[in-house]
Amino acid sequence: MKTRLLIVTMVLLFSGLFKAEAQTLESKYGLDSAKTILNASLYIEMVKQGNYKEALTGWRYVYRNAPAYQKSTYINGVKIMEGLYRATKNDKYIDTLMMVYDNRIKYFGKDRKYSTGWILGRKGGDLFQYREKDIPSVKEAYAMMKKSIEMQGLNAEAKVIANTMEASKVLVQNNQIEAEEVIDNYLLFMDMAKKQMDAETDPAKKDNINNARLNVEQIFFAAGVADCETLSNIFTPKFHANNNDLVLINKILRMLNRQECEDGALYAEVAERKYELDPNADAAHNLAKMFIKKKEFDKSKEYLVKSIELEADADIKADLHFKLATILLMQGKYSDAKSNALKAAKYRANWGQPYLLIGKAYAAYSKNYGSSPLEKQAVYWVAVDKFAKAKALDPDCSEEARELITTYSKYFPRKEEAFFEGIKEGDTYKVGDWINESTKARLTE
């Protein structure tokens, strides 16, 4: 009661300040400045206390009679309507909630930070949340959120993107939209997340973006349109109807690549057609991936080499060299594997995987090196050196590197064998042939 009396007193003291201003519905203080300030002060106090029922009368006066008064009229209006809906489950409060958002757009839609696009995202999100079982409402909410994302671009809120993806899942499962629209949403949102990650420098914000990306992926997989068979059923007739459309071809390949569907008949057709229409690095890489899946490694090497020749991006070039090195290692072409691994490391700094691969190539070659048991075992010294380098360079490799170091250190030469070869712990030792590395002797008991 004391608070209410204080508010009334303050309003009476200051109300005279606004008499000179012409008062209309569209003016800041509405038709009656004293009543506007009084009702605003009273309802705001009730909102702070969580007393939404008592706040309603004062809020309604300001909303109806001074709609341009304050942005907080609409912020508090959302709190009041949501609070009353939770208390009563009366659907009329959701209808009013939607009108609150509409009026905020009308009077404050040009706000620099919270513009129309932002407001639409919140409106659509609330409509979806409160009426997710009503398909017409979900469609309406989905359209609002799509418009919000279009307007906001990379400033779109993560929760709006997630809600849009969730709504598209509901709609496709109820035969309201085509599966391809869900796929388009997914590709758009993943592209947005990548651009946001690339532009962000704050680690905490990067984590938030990544969590949002993972949320979108989870929803997409739950929508039931992501498996290889479904993708093939969706895109095969579209591709056959227009196999000269590079936009369509690129979209198909992106989805099939993301879902690791490179071994299907559709992938083969689309990848080969892309290479015919536009024989660039990406097209060659797609064919290489297809032949890897088919275990036709000589053909995959051929297209990896072509892709490397055509590729300008250093980071992608690193991946291509590493893939080629992996195939060469598997084929026992250890020297060539090392050469490509070193090129991969050159194109991407502080990447440990190429050094793990080189160490594995050394270890695999040990049986072919030298003539004495000690010479063969000495190769494990340089292999472990590479594993240690990978561990020091790249935290992502540390666990695998530790395991490899532990495994291969067991095969170091024994002190007794080294003694007869004139080698002591810590001596410098040169491993020749294509390996061509100097190292320190390490001996076991």
C-alpha angles and dihedrals in degrees: 000000000000090000091051092050091049091052092049091049093050092049092052091050095052103031091088089066091073101047094096094057118090106249120215134149090262096048119100096258097034126218097331118023095195093053091044094053093042095050093043092051093048098046094044089056090052092049090053088055092048090243097138096163092059091042093057099080096051093041092050091053092054093042092052102035104032107025093159094050103100140347086228089069087073097038090054091040089062091050092049096048094045091047093050092046092052090049097046108016085221107155092212089079091060090052089052090046089058090051090051089058092046092053092046088056090048096051105024104020091116094058108139096230104024103037132164093282092055093046092050090054091054093044093050091045092053093046090051092046096051099037104031091133093057107080097199088054091048089053090050092048091047092054091050093050093046088053090048092053091047090053097041098042111178089358091066112126118254091231091054091051091048092047091049091051090048091049091050089052091053092047097048091048088053094047093247097122134023122261089241090064090057089050091050090051091050094050092047094049093046090051090050092050091052092050091047091049091049092050097044122088100175108097093211092052090046088055091051091051091048091050089051089050091052090049091054090049092050092051091046093053090047090054089073098232100099105079120103095247093052092046090050092050091050099045107031096076091041091052094046090050093053114014093161095063105107092187090058092042092052092048092051092049093048091054095043090048093048091051093042093241095145095126097062128103093245092055091052092051095045096043093050091046092051090052090051093050099037115010096195133139094274093051092050090048091053090054091047090054091049092053091046089056089049089048090238091138100170090057091045090053090051092056094041089056090050091048092050090051092052100038119100100178110095095208093052090045088056091055092048094051090047092052090050091048090051092054092046091050090051090051092051094248092134101166093051090045090055092048093054093043090055090051090051090052091049093055095047119040122220094013112145102189096081090056092049088054093049090050090051090049090053092048092048091050095049093094089058097047125095127338106260126070090242093054090052093047092047088067087071088065092064091040090056089046089061092047089051091050091052090050092050093047104042128033089198089065098044099097095049091042092053091051092050092047091051092047099048097037086070089067097055114126117274120247091242093055092045092051091062089050091051094246124138133190110283097017117143110252129187121214107200136189115070090330093066097175133143118215145160122268115247118186136196129212 
